[in-house]
Amino acid sequence: MCASPFRLLRAGPPPPKVAFLSDALFFTRSVPVAREATPAEAATQAELAMESLSPFPLAQLYYGWFWAPGAESALVFGSYRRRFTGEQVAAWDGAELVLPAFCAVLGARMEPATTVILSATDGLTAVHWEAASVPAKVIHAPLQPEATDDARAQAREALLREVGGSKKVIDLVSPLTAEPATSDREVVFRGPDFVSRLSSSAAAALDVRDKTELAALRGARQRDVLLWRIMLGAAAALLLLVVGEFALIGGREWQKVRTRQYNAQKPLVDKIANIHELTNRIEDLATKRLLPMEMVGQIVGENLERKPQEIQFTRMVADQSRGLYMIIVDGKSNSPAQVTAYETTLKNLPTVQSAEVKFGQVTGERATFTLTVIFKPGSITPIGNTVVSSR
């Protein structure tokens, strides 16, 4: 069964390859370091201390150190290079870290007077913290691979007596393993109920290989992490493009379905709309008709009381093509003011929707005008019917 690509993306980079070396091959010392020292200054002091402690020059040693910011001591360790065979050194190719086995526990947060006992086939190693974040002692007790449990128990008790003052003892019967790299800022080693977190700079200082080569390896590691992130970004962008493409395809197919449905239903909808329009037209012809006399009666009044005597109508037009509720009146008057007052009177009628006067020729007191009156639909009824209207 193939692994899901989403699972591969979530998994992140694989765990760093770490080559653990036997603790029996290294000597260890706790050396003083200035409390206010910078990491670079602490590294210089640790190398100077290592050079003074060793009978061999640093170029002939595999060495490293551990120091925490603010600590007044550093743990240095080293081994003569000729103690390692060519085959052993060749096995380090591709390893991101090469360090003694006890270094895996140095990133753990320990209470004062705590001792960690690491078990290996070639012996036991005690790492003891006194009151600082940096271990004060690292002691190895060699054992034969075929040593009995009693022999191992006796070696353990001897180590605890030698380190002295242990209030808490942690036994690690199996080696710690590196976790997958979720960040390039730290290296995490984990075992049953035990976690050790080392910053990338601290892990680099623990590596026993040539420091110049390590700088090149760290550059390659940073490049690999950068490439991994670029690959993740490209994969995420590709995934978004694929999802977007499928969404577009789905949208186009959905639109095609809607278009087919529209084309299939359009003739029926058009037919229904035509029938509805024809029905309304027939109903209008059957139930609605032009009422010119009734509209004239509305604008002049039953006894001509609404039309001022100064106004004379010369022509009246009511055309169904213009609208069932519109009448246009041409007239003349010797008093334009009366025409304006008449317009206001018509506007105030409850049956009138609008009334508008447009003057034509005005000569002295004589004026011609055109009056357009539009009645409210349904407000005019044929003569003989009663209409009830309210303002």
PyMOL commands that set and color helices and strands:
alter all, ss='L'
color gray80, all
select helices_A, chain A and resi 5-11+23-25+39-53+58-60+81-83+86-90+101-105+149-163+200-206+211-287+292-300+336-347
alter helices_A, ss='H'
color red, helices_A
select strands_A, chain A and resi 18-21+27-32+61-66+73-80+97-100+114-120+123-129+137-142+168-172+177-178+186-191+194-199+311-317+326-333+352-363+366-375
alter strands_A, ss='S'
color yellow, strands_A
deselect
rebuild
show_as cartoon
